[in-house]
Amino acid sequence: MEDNNLGGSGFSTNAKSFLIKCKRVWSTLKKPSRKEFEMVAKISAIGIVILGLFGFLISIVIKMIAG
């Protein structure tokens, strides 16, 4: 059978490795500038509006077809 490393040292080694990787990622993160944040917010808002319009148009088409 295959060893799943769920016991003792295997789990602690995996957990420690995961925490080290998390720490490395966390140290490379930076707070976005106001300009970057506004750009991401605008792009996200545009995407939400486009998806909403598609959904609305699809619902109108289905209502027209259904009668």
Protein Blocks (a to p, Z undefined) as FASTA:
>chain_A
ZZehlghjlmmmmmmmmmmmmmmmmmmpccddfklmmmmmmmmmmmmmmmmmmmmmmmmm
mmmmnZZ
